[in-house]
Amino acid sequence: VQLQASGGGFVQAGGSLRLSCTASGLTLPNRAIGWFRQAPDKGREPLSCIGASDGSSYYADSVKGRFVISRDNAKNTVYLQMNSLKPEDTAVYYCNYGSPYWGQGTLVTVSS
């Protein structure tokens, strides 16, 4: 199953966006799902991860306290609520569960 991220856009510093991760109409894998990002000329950075059903979560220091991950298995969607956005958050955001397929991601641009 390939996951697809959506919900990116252009926002001013200090603003918020909510990203969504779906399995193209299919059921989410019964595995932990993570959010990642890749800024221009940088490697892919893991940001956050949520367990399959127990709600356990992890956050990278770069987003801790600003981003919130959640999961609605009934809607087959994982969300990433991004608050207090900074220009350095500008990147293409992806979701994945360990698949070698990453999808196109969704672009988030934060202006200063």
C-alpha positions in Angstrom: 0.0 0.0 0.0 1.3 3.4 -0.9 0.5 6.3 1.4 -0.2 9.8 0.0 0.3 13.0 1.9 -1.9 16.1 1.2 -2.8 19.4 2.7 0.4 21.4 2.1 0.4 25.0 1.0 1.8 28.4 1.6 1.6 30.0 5.0 3.2 32.9 6.9 5.5 32.3 9.8 3.6 31.6 12.9 0.7 30.1 11.0 -0.7 26.5 11.0 -1.4 23.8 8.5 -2.9 20.3 8.9 -1.5 17.5 6.7 -3.4 14.3 6.0 -2.0 10.9 5.1 -4.2 8.3 3.4 -3.8 5.0 1.6 -5.6 6.1 -1.6 -9.0 4.9 -0.5 -7.6 1.7 1.1 -7.2 0.7 4.7 -4.2 2.0 6.5 -1.6 -0.6 7.2 -1.8 -1.9 10.8 1.6 -0.5 11.6 3.1 2.6 13.0 3.0 5.5 10.5 5.5 8.3 10.4 5.8 11.8 8.9 9.0 12.9 7.2 10.2 15.9 5.3 12.9 16.8 2.9 14.0 20.4 2.4 15.9 21.5 -0.7 19.4 20.1 -0.8 18.9 18.2 2.4 18.2 14.6 3.3 14.9 13.2 4.4 14.2 14.0 8.1 11.9 11.9 10.3 9.5 14.1 12.3 6.9 12.1 14.1 5.5 8.6 14.3 2.3 7.2 15.7 1.5 3.6 16.7 -1.0 1.4 15.0 -3.6 1.5 17.7 -2.3 2.5 21.1 -1.8 6.2 20.2 1.9 6.1 21.2 3.8 8.8 19.5 7.3 10.2 18.9 8.5 13.6 17.9 11.8 14.9 16.7 13.3 17.7 18.7 12.9 20.1 15.8 9.1 19.8 15.9 8.3 18.8 19.5 5.8 21.2 21.1 4.7 22.6 17.7 3.5 19.6 15.7 0.9 17.0 16.8 0.4 13.7 15.1 -3.0 11.8 15.3 -4.6 8.9 13.7 -8.2 8.1 12.9 -8.4 4.5 11.8 -12.1 4.7 11.1 -11.3 7.4 8.5 -8.1 5.6 7.4 -6.2 8.9 7.9 -3.2 10.0 9.8 -2.9 13.8 10.5 0.0 16.1 11.3 -1.2 19.4 12.8 1.6 21.9 12.4 1.5 25.0 14.5 3.9 27.9 15.0 5.4 27.3 11.6 8.9 28.6 10.8 10.6 29.3 7.5 12.9 26.4 8.2 9.8 24.1 8.1 9.7 24.7 4.4 10.0 21.3 2.8 8.2 18.5 1.0 6.4 16.4 3.6 5.8 12.6 3.3 4.2 9.9 5.3 5.3 6.3 5.3 5.2 3.1 7.3 8.3 1.4 6.0 7.3 1.0 2.4 10.0 1.6 -0.3 7.5 3.8 -2.1 7.3 7.4 -0.9 4.7 9.0 -3.1 5.0 12.6 -4.3 4.6 14.2 -0.9 3.0 17.6 -0.2 4.9 20.9 -0.3 4.8 23.2 2.7 6.2 26.7 2.2 6.5 29.1 5.1 7.3 32.7 4.5 9.1 34.9 6.9 
